[in-house]
Amino acid sequence: MHYIKLGNTGLDVSPIAIGAMTYGEPDRGHPVWSLDEESSRPLIRHALEAGINLFDTANMYSQGSSEEILGRALRDFADRDDVVIATKLRHPMRSGPNGKGLSRKAIMTEIDHSLRRLGTDYVDLYQVHRNDPSTPLEETLEALHDVVKAGKVRYLGASSMHAWEFAKALHLQRQHGWARFVSMQNHYNLLAREEEREMLPLCADEGVGTIVWSPLARGRLTRPWDEQTARSASDGWFADRLYAERDSDRATVESLGAVAQARGVSQAQVALAWLRANPVVVAPLVGASTTRHIDEAVASLDIELTTEEITALERHYTPRHDFQGISDDAELQRIMSRIPGFAPAVA
């Protein structure tokens, strides 16, 4: 494994990251596709053995059990100093006041809960999952700075938002001398390229590395267009919020299949290699549910696409609605409640 720097920092990370949303007790999250601890541990171990050192989770994933499962596995299979643990906060964790958001109280509370669940005394990368318009931005940024200075967090990151919002946050951090966001976890893949307009150029200019979520478009880039999986069948309404079917998307997937077939590799490998061609992309988040998913992601690092192949993959793309994520808590709960077996976070 060849490690690279996370943005303009000295932190070495693998160019493949494991997204731990897949790992969480099914009765606390997504019963159709989330994996319990017994099934998750071999995959985390396999990723470590492949040289992957960047693991991303969030406090809300399976109501905290993702952090618990990941923390125990990394404790058992790795040296804490060798791995980079990333987690996030923002979304509801319990009912009642101060159970969500990015207030000083919420940040100081949730970092301690995440540290307890992860079984560690610091988080390498602490990320705001989404913006919190109900809290002054200065309050959020100063509180994040304070958890860094307290030694509970090494670096700060952000996730999907508008480029102007991220630019404002970076400006305030620079103005006040607060710890800065060093990474942006954003939505980017062959079927969703809106981040090329403003966010990716902003990150490149500011020396911010990007960690890509949904790099395979919730699996649509890994298989023939008309083929479904248990996950796509179970949370299709949520996926449609991101990927309403379009003729241009079908054409892109067919082009992807043609490039993969010509090379004798999987579609997933080519789709991940395409992301790596953009220098601001540090690592895609791979939600691996099998060892094959991990092996394919690592194998993608050996693929250098030609200019002609990249042109073939990109030529059918047409702009889609700019999806920045769910910021309204009531809307988030409505969407997630449509997933069979989902239980909203409670006290």
Steps between C-alpha positions, in 0.01 A plus 500: 500500500629843403382760752423861413452821695152613604478837331757752617591306815772260604249220566562184297186316391426214264347604165213265580285560808250267664156649559368334814131580449477138382607377844233530768253280682205449262239559770650845558525610140446339160380140538529414130866590443682601819729232644515393862825488694581138419467567127674839512820407680652280225446777247667763718789262556526427127515873426781545751693209351463664157670812638192719538539730801213751458166399655200733498186475710248731668326518833160451336588185305286222650448722804862478607561129447714570191744691719492221759565222248772693320671601823516147638628357172774759462603447861533126442654499152711818475739729680305814584786721382492341154133560420307816418154504657248748363153559639227761461228682693196716428193280459257400780635259759217524751169676543464819697700822500871496408483148360619616158676782323832680525462714811789519747302278735429241230861492380645464850247228580522301178879487480507334842229252401687415178829452687327267744340292224821487296704407807769759433612825658519694173347512153729566208243678283183654648250611237181702497253270325298792362458868579282606793317821400351529850841564658728799432790381287750672728374300798545174312846583369635620834367190678665277239825692550471440874463121466816502290686701763368266769675210322180312425524562124803520271346649183166649394294421192164590350246323284254596228406866487497781246838632397417851625424357845830313511689807376342708778602245764858487373516881502376521859746233613787689341380834637477377860800267495278199564587145390397471134307241306757286318256275317164506325291182483287559195267325258684426175496224240447443128125555540526803732764751391349828620786547747727571201333842464608666825585271792788306345672814363458665841656200676789492253566870555482472881707183526203299631491129417171337406374166628224388266176346621285286270792458255314215328158672497355260757611208282355621170850526356590144595247302296291502182241777499191280543644277773383552860639403839333446835619844610381684189162331529463587869600866504416594145297805604801649676728407209260664257545821694861484385469316168169541320534284189610681183595383152839670536572297813420176321735603218775580752465161668507327162819689409647401834417138429667520160823646643504241779441212258776619268743509792378174652423662835184581695287810451570597860874505436462732202257731681742534793795553266308784334465675836871468567575685176385817678794611720279662765342158576695339785293187550158355416298359788434134423212344693634149465265216593725229354876448477462519123387863531820580689721311257341673200548841660867431567547358150358823353814678619696326224277631222604815313227597258591643162369834375281312253350284774428800721332676208283193437398487865413870521344576163138408584480693826234766537457717811255383763336664798770612743463261793673637809347262752222517753533789745151505646466252787128437450559427133787267587279305739222476239740368239669251730166377634424364155783251541349176639589446864655845554468622857553876553752608761350542845629589844 
